[in-house]
Amino acid sequence: MGQSGLMRAMTVVPGKADSASVGEVPEPPESDGSVLVEGLLAGICGTDIELCGGLFGTGRPGADRLVIGHESLGRVLEAPTGSGFATGDLIAGIVRRPDPVPCPACARGEWDFCRNGRYTERGIKEMDGYGAERWRVDPYYAVPVPQQLGQLGVLVEPASILTKAWDQIEHVGARSWYGPEHVLITGAGPIGLLAALIATQRGHTVHVLDLATDGPKPQLVRDLGAEYLNDVSDLTVTPDVVVEATGAGQLVFDCAKLLPPAGVMCLTGISPGPASIDVQLDALTRQLVVRNAALVGTVNAAKRHYADAVEVLLAADPAWLERLITRSVPLSNWPAALVKEPGDIKVVVDLQR
């Protein structure tokens, strides 16, 4: 379509299950930002699946539909002088915006730690996302993507979740002498694999735990120089750090018990549904206390974590990163990206098809 009238986008009706569709929406308003971007790719993750299931999500005030898509890659069409961007630049958009009050955290650029919940998020909460043929963004919330990354720039946002996670692990670990050697990653989806990538880049010995016995996951892990496990009982070392990317309650409990003195477990995953497990919480609490061990949750990312994510991706083997993107679905049939197929790791939507 031309740049006037309507354009195609990935839309849902907030709070309504099975409402994912190829919607026709107005061109992005200038209030979204001065940089006009041609949407190239949008990554699909568990958050998008839950949005399409009607579990949460809110659109712009007064709107009956929400444009989703928070994992973005686009090409600049127009940018004002002094913005730091030029026509043709590759760009990714930051997801969260600080609340208008703002709270003390948002006022310091730490909107990922917003204290009053009044933040907004592109494609999730009160703002349209990046899953459209065109979108706008304020230069401050735009991340330059080096041309050499190409389509791999769509991994900047998910990688930022892990650069923040490692930032938090270091902060917590620095309570005392900190020199982690062994790292356990639970889950070999995109988040777990990116966590493993960063851990190997940092020089740690890495073990990755996942249920899959075939498909691309085991070899992707081994090609990082890490060990792939199907059962936590097969772990032969004590992990100084655990990065938990499944949200499975029993697994969280089992891995928390493995932590050594001053060990850190960072929770990045959320279970897709409520579940109850029977655990000896008193015993776990005692173990955590007497070992000075810590469990810390993390979500979203600040601006600096996006820049860190770009550096992580640039330092990685591009051929390995390309294997993370296992399927591309055209915008014209984007709901097909929500249906998991065998071998899927990261599924992306091609916004120009």
C-alpha positions in Angstrom: 0.0 0.0 0.0 1.0 3.6 -0.4 1.9 5.8 2.5 -1.5 7.4 2.7 -4.7 6.0 4.0 -4.4 2.6 5.6 -1.7 0.0 6.0 -1.5 -3.7 7.1 -0.7 -4.6 10.6 -0.7 -7.5 13.1 -3.8 -6.8 15.2 -5.7 -8.3 18.1 -8.8 -7.2 20.1 -7.4 -6.8 23.6 -8.9 -9.3 26.0 -10.5 -11.3 23.3 -9.1 -14.8 22.4 -8.6 -15.8 18.8 -8.9 -12.3 17.5 -5.5 -12.2 15.7 -5.9 -10.9 12.2 -4.3 -8.9 9.4 -5.9 -5.5 10.2 -6.0 -2.4 8.2 -5.0 0.5 10.4 -4.2 4.2 9.8 -0.7 5.4 9.1 1.3 5.8 12.4 0.6 9.1 14.0 3.5 11.6 14.4 2.9 11.6 18.1 4.6 8.1 18.1 7.9 9.8 17.1 9.7 11.8 14.4 11.4 8.8 12.8 9.3 7.0 10.2 10.3 3.4 9.7 9.5 0.7 7.2 8.7 -2.4 9.2 10.8 -5.4 8.1 10.5 -8.1 10.7 8.6 -8.7 14.0 9.6 -11.6 16.2 7.0 -13.7 17.9 7.3 -14.8 21.6 5.2 -16.1 24.4 4.0 -12.7 25.2 2.4 -12.3 21.8 0.8 -15.7 22.1 -0.8 -14.7 25.4 -1.9 -11.4 23.9 -3.6 -13.3 21.1 -5.2 -15.6 23.7 -6.9 -12.6 25.3 -5.0 -13.0 28.6 -3.9 -9.4 28.8 -3.1 -6.4 26.7 -4.6 -2.9 26.3 -4.8 -0.7 23.2 -4.5 3.0 22.8 -7.2 4.9 24.7 -10.4 4.7 22.8 -9.1 2.1 20.3 -10.8 -1.3 19.8 -7.7 -3.0 18.4 -4.1 -3.2 19.4 -1.2 -3.5 16.9 1.1 -6.0 18.5 4.8 -6.8 17.8 7.5 -5.7 20.3 10.5 -7.5 18.8 11.2 -5.3 15.9 13.5 -4.6 13.0 12.9 -1.8 10.5 14.5 0.5 8.0 14.4 4.3 8.4 12.3 6.0 5.7 12.4 9.6 7.1 14.4 11.0 10.0 14.8 14.7 11.1 18.2 16.4 11.1 19.9 15.8 14.4 18.0 12.6 15.2 21.1 10.5 14.8 19.4 8.5 12.0 19.3 8.7 8.3 17.3 7.1 5.5 18.2 3.5 5.0 19.5 2.9 8.5 18.4 -0.3 10.2 16.7 0.2 13.5 15.0 -1.6 16.4 12.5 0.0 18.8 12.6 -0.1 22.6 9.5 -1.6 24.1 8.7 0.2 27.3 8.1 3.9 27.9 8.3 5.6 31.4 5.2 6.6 33.2 4.2 10.2 32.9 4.5 11.0 36.7 7.3 9.7 36.7 8.2 7.3 39.5 11.8 7.5 40.9 13.0 4.6 38.7 11.4 5.9 35.5 12.9 9.3 36.2 16.3 7.8 36.1 15.9 5.9 32.9 15.2 2.6 34.7 11.7 2.2 33.4 12.1 -1.6 33.5 11.8 -1.1 37.3 8.7 1.1 37.2 7.3 1.3 40.7 3.7 2.5 40.0 2.8 0.4 36.9 1.9 3.5 34.8 4.4 2.7 32.1 3.3 1.9 28.6 4.7 -0.7 26.2 4.7 -0.8 22.4 2.5 -3.7 21.3 1.5 -4.7 24.8 0.1 -1.9 27.0 -1.7 1.2 25.7 0.6 1.7 22.7 0.5 0.2 19.2 3.5 -2.0 18.5 5.9 -2.5 15.7 4.1 -5.2 13.8 3.0 -3.0 10.9 4.2 -2.1 7.4 5.3 1.3 8.9 5.8 2.6 12.3 7.2 5.7 14.0 9.5 6.0 17.0 11.1 8.8 19.0 14.8 8.8 18.3 15.5 8.3 22.1 13.7 5.0 22.0 15.3 3.8 18.7 18.3 1.4 18.7 20.8 1.6 15.8 21.3 -1.8 14.2 24.6 -2.3 12.3 24.0 -3.2 8.6 26.2 -6.3 9.0 23.6 -7.8 11.4 20.9 -7.6 8.7 17.8 -9.6 9.6 19.5 -10.8 12.8 18.7 -7.3 14.2 15.3 -8.7 15.1 17.1 -10.5 17.9 18.1 -7.3 19.6 15.0 -7.0 21.8 15.1 -10.6 23.1 18.9 -10.4 23.6 18.3 -7.2 25.7 16.3 -9.3 28.1 19.4 -11.4 28.7 21.9 -8.6 28.9 19.7 -7.1 31.6 19.5 -10.5 33.3 23.3 -10.8 33.4 23.5 -7.2 34.6 21.2 -8.2 37.5 23.2 -11.4 38.2 26.4 -9.3 38.5 24.7 -6.8 40.8 23.4 -9.5 43.1 26.6 -11.6 42.9 28.7 -8.5 43.9 27.3 -8.8 47.4 30.5 -10.7 48.2 33.5 -12.0 46.3 32.1 -13.0 42.9 33.8 -15.3 40.5 31.2 -17.7 38.9 32.5 -20.6 36.9 29.6 -22.9 36.2 26.3 -21.7 34.7 23.1 -23.7 34.3 20.5 -22.5 31.8 17.1 -24.1 32.0 15.1 -24.0 28.7 16.6 -24.0 25.2 14.1 -21.6 23.5 15.3 -18.3 22.2 15.8 -16.8 25.7 17.6 -19.8 27.0 19.9 -20.1 23.9 20.7 -16.4 24.1 21.5 -16.7 27.8 23.8 -19.6 26.9 25.4 -17.5 24.2 26.2 -14.7 26.6 27.4 -17.1 29.3 29.9 -18.7 26.8 31.0 -15.2 25.7 31.8 -14.5 29.3 34.0 -17.6 29.6 31.8 -19.7 31.8 31.3 -23.4 31.7 27.7 -23.8 30.5 25.1 -26.5 30.8 21.7 -26.2 29.1 18.7 -28.2 30.3 15.8 -28.9 28.0 13.3 -31.7 27.3 13.9 -31.8 23.6 15.9 -34.9 22.4 15.9 -34.1 18.7 15.5 -31.0 16.5 18.0 -28.1 16.3 18.3 -27.4 20.1 20.9 -30.0 21.1 23.3 -29.1 18.3 22.9 -25.4 18.8 23.9 -25.8 22.4 26.9 -28.0 21.6 28.1 -25.7 18.9 28.5 -23.0 21.6 30.8 -25.4 23.4 28.1 -26.0 26.1 26.7 -29.3 27.4 23.1 -30.3 26.6 21.1 -32.1 29.3 17.6 -33.6 29.4 17.5 -34.2 33.2 18.7 -32.0 36.0 20.0 -35.1 37.7 22.6 -35.5 34.9 24.3 -32.3 36.0 27.8 -33.1 37.3 28.8 -29.7 38.6 27.4 -27.2 41.1 26.1 -24.2 39.2 27.2 -20.8 40.6 24.5 -19.2 38.5 21.2 -20.5 37.2 19.3 -18.6 34.5 15.8 -20.0 34.5 13.9 -19.5 31.2 10.9 -21.9 31.5 8.8 -20.6 34.4 8.1 -24.2 35.4 7.5 -24.2 39.2 8.9 -27.6 39.9 12.0 -27.0 37.9 12.6 -23.6 39.6 12.4 -25.4 43.0 14.7 -28.2 41.9 17.3 -25.9 40.5 17.1 -23.5 43.5 18.2 -26.3 45.7 21.4 -26.7 43.7 22.7 -23.2 44.5 26.0 -23.1 46.4 26.9 -20.4 49.0 26.3 -17.0 47.5 24.8 -18.6 44.3 22.4 -16.6 42.2 19.3 -17.8 40.3 17.8 -15.4 37.8 14.2 -16.0 36.8 13.4 -14.9 33.3 10.5 -17.3 32.4 6.8 -17.2 33.2 4.7 -20.3 33.0 1.9 -20.1 30.5 -0.7 -21.3 32.9 -1.3 -21.6 36.6 -0.2 -24.8 38.3 0.2 -26.0 41.8 3.2 -28.1 43.0 3.8 -29.7 46.4 7.2 -28.6 47.6 9.0 -28.4 51.0 9.3 -24.7 50.9 10.5 -24.5 54.5 13.5 -26.7 53.7 14.3 -24.6 50.6 14.0 -21.3 52.5 16.4 -22.7 55.1 18.9 -23.7 52.4 18.7 -20.3 50.7 19.2 -18.5 54.0 22.1 -20.5 55.3 23.9 -20.4 51.9 23.3 -16.6 51.3 21.8 -17.7 48.0 19.5 -15.4 46.0 16.6 -15.8 43.7 15.9 -12.7 41.6 13.3 -12.0 38.9 13.8 -9.9 35.9 11.6 -8.5 33.1 12.0 -6.0 30.3 15.2 -3.9 29.7 16.6 -0.4 29.9 18.1 1.5 27.0 21.7 0.5 27.9 20.7 -3.2 27.7 19.7 -2.8 24.1 23.1 -1.4 23.2 24.7 -4.3 25.1 22.5 -6.7 23.1 23.8 -5.3 19.8 27.4 -5.9 21.0 26.5 -9.5 22.0 25.0 -10.2 18.6 28.0 -8.6 16.8 30.4 -10.8 18.8 28.5 -14.0 17.9 28.9 -16.3 15.0 26.3 -15.0 12.5 25.7 -18.5 11.1 24.8 -19.7 14.6 22.4 -16.8 15.1 20.8 -17.4 11.8 19.9 -20.9 13.0 17.8 -19.4 15.8 15.4 -18.0 13.2 13.7 -21.2 12.1 10.7 -19.9 10.3 9.5 -16.7 8.5 5.8 -16.1 8.0 4.4 -13.4 5.7 2.3 -10.6 7.2 -0.6 -11.7 5.0 -0.8 -14.9 7.0 0.9 -13.8 10.3 -1.5 -15.7 12.7 0.2 -18.9 11.4 3.3 -17.8 13.3 1.4 -18.4 16.6 1.1 -22.1 15.9 4.2 -24.0 17.0 5.7 -26.3 14.5 8.3 -29.1 15.1 11.7 -27.5 15.3 10.5 -24.0 15.9 12.8 -21.8 17.9 12.3 -18.2 16.8 9.5 -17.4 14.4 9.4 -14.0 12.7 6.8 -12.2 10.6 8.0 -10.7 7.4 6.1 -7.3 7.4 6.7 -6.7 3.7 5.0 -9.8 2.4 
